[in-house]
Amino acid sequence: MALEPCRVCGTLNSTEAEICLSCEFPTKGRRRPIIYQWAALGLFLVLTVPLFIVFIYHMKPKPSPQSPPAISAQQ
């Protein structure tokens, strides 16, 4: 039986322990379901893509206004 430090509080725990005896954090770590990872990615895209599009829109060169053709007084 070896001892390993907890990733959260640093207390030494047995390698066979399921939770830290001090802070009760799982020693093997928590694996989040894949749906949370996809939701985070989707939220990131929903928030950043419109900002990127607006940034690109504002960076495009604007066409310079052209003066209307001059009307000659001679007829």
Secondary structure, DSSP 4 states (H G I P E B T S, - for coil): --EEE-TTT--EEETT-SB-TTT--BTT--PPPHHHHHHHHHHHHHHHHHHHHHHHHHHSPPPPPPPPPPPPS--
